[in-house]
Amino acid sequence: MPKGSWREFDNSQATIRPYKLPSKLNTEEQPVRVQRTRGGKGGKTVTVVSGLKIPDLEAKNLLKRLKAKCGTGGTFKGEFLELQGDQVEVLLELLQKEGYCPKRSGG
């Protein structure tokens, strides 16, 4: 066989698959969990909202609205929203009005 006659990847464009963007989850499809916890908080009760797959800016705006409706303080830590006090029932209603499908987590 003469040199250069082997062409394994002759038509390289045919083997390249187009990149598909991951489908963005609708707010109704996101598994949002609301949980009351005290661990590692100095004995204080906080309500943690987890499972939100939204950009940081949108999460901070959501947290601001939730804090105003609950009348408490709170913070945004990584992928969790934390609100002071036992706000589980209130947050379940507010998140449902925002278009999410929240569920209670834990006891």
Backbone bond lengths (Angstrom), bond angles and torsions (degrees), N, CA, C in turn:
res aa  C-N    CA-C-N  psi(-1)  N-CA   C-N-CA  omega(-1)  CA-C   N-CA-C  phi
1 M - - - 1.431 - - 1.523 110.03 -
2 P 1.303 116.72 128.53 1.454 118.48 178.80 1.525 110.92 -71.50
3 K 1.304 113.31 152.71 1.458 119.81 -178.14 1.531 110.19 -64.55
4 G 1.330 117.01 134.73 1.448 121.77 176.41 1.516 114.69 91.65
5 S 1.345 118.62 1.60 1.453 118.89 -178.89 1.538 112.36 -84.43
6 W 1.307 117.22 -17.62 1.459 120.66 -179.27 1.523 109.41 -83.39
7 R 1.326 116.32 123.22 1.459 120.20 -178.72 1.526 108.63 -132.69
8 E 1.304 114.31 87.79 1.457 119.28 -179.34 1.525 111.46 -72.72
9 F 1.289 116.45 -39.51 1.462 121.04 -176.89 1.516 109.97 -111.42
10 D 1.308 115.90 54.86 1.461 121.02 -176.31 1.523 111.14 -66.05
11 N 1.324 117.36 -50.55 1.451 121.25 -178.09 1.529 108.26 -106.98
12 S 1.325 115.56 81.32 1.461 119.57 -174.21 1.525 112.57 -70.77
13 Q 1.310 118.58 -25.80 1.457 120.99 -179.54 1.529 111.85 -68.48
14 A 1.312 118.42 -28.51 1.459 121.71 -178.69 1.529 111.71 -72.94
15 T 1.337 118.03 -25.65 1.455 120.61 -177.37 1.528 112.73 -89.80
16 I 1.324 118.70 -12.92 1.459 121.19 -179.75 1.517 109.18 -80.93
17 R 1.307 115.34 124.05 1.456 120.26 178.70 1.524 109.24 -91.91
18 P 1.304 116.93 140.75 1.465 118.40 179.16 1.525 110.28 -68.86
19 Y 1.322 115.73 141.88 1.460 121.38 -179.50 1.516 109.03 -77.96
20 K 1.323 115.96 129.37 1.453 120.97 178.26 1.522 108.30 -102.69
21 L 1.311 116.24 130.14 1.445 120.20 175.52 1.525 109.39 -69.83
22 P 1.323 117.16 140.86 1.460 118.10 177.73 1.517 109.93 -64.00
23 S 1.314 115.34 139.45 1.455 119.16 -178.11 1.525 109.36 -71.27
24 K 1.311 115.68 132.83 1.457 121.01 179.81 1.524 108.85 -76.58
25 L 1.323 115.45 129.63 1.456 119.97 179.77 1.519 109.66 -70.93
26 N 1.308 115.89 135.61 1.450 119.99 172.54 1.517 108.54 -69.01
27 T 1.319 115.82 159.78 1.453 118.28 -179.36 1.520 111.52 -64.86
28 E 1.351 117.23 -28.12 1.466 119.78 179.31 1.524 111.74 -72.87
29 E 1.338 117.51 -23.15 1.461 121.24 -176.07 1.528 113.09 -91.70
30 Q 1.320 118.08 -9.17 1.455 120.55 -176.72 1.525 110.66 -78.57
31 P 1.331 117.09 130.67 1.472 119.62 178.04 1.525 110.62 -80.04
32 V 1.323 117.95 87.20 1.461 123.46 -178.29 1.519 108.95 -89.56
33 R 1.328 116.67 129.96 1.460 122.41 -178.62 1.527 109.23 -116.53
34 V 1.325 115.54 138.28 1.460 122.24 177.25 1.523 107.13 -119.63
35 Q 1.344 116.58 123.70 1.459 120.72 -173.77 1.526 110.44 -137.99
36 R 1.327 116.09 140.44 1.456 122.09 174.19 1.516 107.70 -95.29
37 T 1.345 117.76 133.59 1.452 120.81 -177.78 1.522 110.26 -146.27
38 R 1.346 115.01 160.14 1.462 121.15 176.80 1.517 111.80 -130.75
39 G 1.315 118.45 -9.43 1.455 121.51 -173.31 1.519 113.49 -64.20
40 G 1.334 116.84 126.49 1.449 122.06 175.48 1.511 114.90 74.75
41 K 1.300 117.72 14.05 1.465 121.05 -177.48 1.530 111.21 -113.20
42 G 1.304 117.66 18.31 1.464 120.14 -178.97 1.515 112.43 71.86
43 G 1.322 118.18 26.12 1.452 122.05 179.50 1.513 114.41 85.74
44 K 1.319 117.37 -3.47 1.469 120.95 179.71 1.522 109.95 -82.94
45 T 1.321 115.91 143.55 1.458 121.06 178.88 1.523 109.44 -86.44
46 V 1.318 116.04 131.06 1.462 121.58 174.60 1.517 108.33 -129.49
47 T 1.319 115.82 155.19 1.452 122.11 176.25 1.512 107.70 -108.87
48 V 1.329 116.75 125.82 1.463 122.37 -175.58 1.524 109.25 -110.61
49 V 1.333 115.68 129.90 1.460 122.37 174.90 1.520 106.50 -107.76
50 S 1.330 117.25 122.10 1.461 121.20 -178.96 1.525 110.01 -128.24
51 G 1.324 115.47 162.60 1.457 120.91 176.70 1.512 114.62 94.22
52 L 1.315 117.55 3.55 1.463 119.59 178.19 1.529 109.04 -78.22
53 K 1.292 116.10 122.27 1.461 120.87 178.65 1.527 108.12 -109.75
54 I 1.327 114.30 70.94 1.459 121.20 -179.52 1.523 108.08 -131.09
55 P 1.330 118.16 158.63 1.471 120.64 178.60 1.529 111.74 -60.70
56 D 1.339 115.84 157.21 1.455 121.27 -175.92 1.528 112.60 -58.75
57 L 1.316 116.98 -42.53 1.463 120.05 -178.86 1.523 111.34 -63.42
58 E 1.322 116.21 -41.82 1.466 120.36 177.90 1.528 110.91 -65.95
59 A 1.341 117.20 -37.55 1.467 121.07 178.76 1.529 110.55 -66.09
60 K 1.326 116.81 -39.10 1.467 119.59 179.25 1.521 110.99 -67.41
61 N 1.327 117.22 -37.46 1.465 120.17 176.90 1.530 110.92 -66.51
62 L 1.337 116.82 -40.65 1.458 120.95 176.82 1.527 110.27 -62.42
63 L 1.335 117.03 -43.49 1.457 121.61 179.15 1.528 110.43 -61.37
64 K 1.308 117.05 -40.04 1.459 120.99 179.54 1.533 110.77 -62.31
65 R 1.332 117.02 -42.89 1.460 120.79 178.39 1.533 111.02 -66.20
66 L 1.340 116.68 -41.53 1.467 120.41 -179.76 1.525 111.48 -65.68
67 K 1.328 117.18 -40.93 1.463 120.48 178.71 1.523 111.01 -63.64
68 A 1.331 116.44 -40.01 1.459 120.05 179.87 1.529 111.05 -65.70
69 K 1.338 117.01 -41.62 1.465 120.30 -179.55 1.524 111.78 -69.14
70 C 1.353 117.48 -36.66 1.460 120.95 -178.64 1.526 112.24 -83.11
71 G 1.318 116.68 -23.35 1.456 120.14 -177.81 1.516 112.81 74.15
72 T 1.327 117.09 32.11 1.467 121.21 -179.01 1.520 109.26 -131.96
73 G 1.314 114.79 174.82 1.456 121.38 174.09 1.504 109.73 -90.27
74 G 1.315 114.94 168.57 1.455 119.43 178.92 1.499 110.82 -172.85
75 T 1.322 115.93 174.55 1.453 121.23 -179.29 1.518 110.30 -147.72
76 F 1.330 114.58 163.29 1.457 122.91 177.37 1.513 106.89 -113.31
77 K 1.338 117.46 113.43 1.462 122.32 -179.07 1.514 109.64 -121.28
78 G 1.327 116.06 105.55 1.460 120.40 179.06 1.508 111.86 62.64
79 E 1.307 117.06 -109.88 1.465 121.30 179.33 1.527 111.86 -109.32
80 F 1.339 117.01 13.55 1.455 121.82 -178.24 1.526 110.77 -115.78
81 L 1.317 115.92 144.29 1.455 122.63 169.57 1.517 106.67 -106.24
82 E 1.328 117.93 128.26 1.455 121.82 179.76 1.515 108.84 -117.82
83 L 1.316 116.52 128.77 1.455 122.20 174.70 1.514 109.01 -119.61
84 Q 1.313 116.26 143.62 1.453 121.24 -177.63 1.523 110.58 -73.11
85 G 1.324 115.14 139.79 1.455 121.04 175.67 1.521 112.91 88.16
86 D 1.325 114.47 179.56 1.462 121.76 179.37 1.531 108.08 -89.82
87 Q 1.320 116.77 95.33 1.467 122.95 -175.05 1.525 111.76 -116.80
88 V 1.325 118.31 21.87 1.464 121.50 -172.19 1.527 111.93 -59.79
89 E 1.314 117.35 -51.97 1.471 120.48 -176.63 1.529 111.24 -62.39
90 V 1.323 116.07 -43.32 1.464 120.70 -179.11 1.522 110.23 -64.20
91 L 1.334 116.74 -44.13 1.463 120.34 -178.51 1.524 111.83 -67.06
92 L 1.324 117.80 -36.04 1.461 119.73 177.56 1.524 110.48 -59.66
93 E 1.325 116.73 -43.45 1.469 120.48 179.03 1.524 111.77 -68.04
94 L 1.349 116.44 -44.98 1.465 120.15 -177.20 1.529 112.16 -66.03
95 L 1.343 116.78 -41.19 1.464 119.58 178.88 1.519 111.53 -67.11
96 Q 1.306 116.75 -33.72 1.462 119.64 177.45 1.528 110.20 -67.21
97 K 1.334 117.19 -38.70 1.459 120.64 176.36 1.523 112.10 -67.05
98 E 1.339 117.02 -28.51 1.466 121.86 178.30 1.529 111.80 -76.32
99 G 1.342 117.63 -11.14 1.453 120.88 177.76 1.510 114.67 107.15
100 Y 1.325 118.24 2.88 1.467 121.78 178.74 1.521 109.33 -89.71
101 C 1.339 115.57 168.88 1.449 121.41 176.56 1.531 107.79 -118.47
102 P 1.348 117.07 78.83 1.463 119.54 -174.56 1.530 112.40 -80.38
103 K 1.333 114.55 153.77 1.459 121.27 175.59 1.514 108.33 -133.01
104 R 1.328 115.09 148.21 1.452 120.43 176.17 1.530 108.50 -75.36
105 S 1.317 115.11 137.57 1.460 120.77 179.04 1.518 108.65 -122.72
106 G 1.309 117.11 144.21 1.449 120.87 179.82 1.521 111.48 81.41
107 G 1.319 115.69 -168.71 1.459 121.54 -175.92 1.432 113.54 -82.27
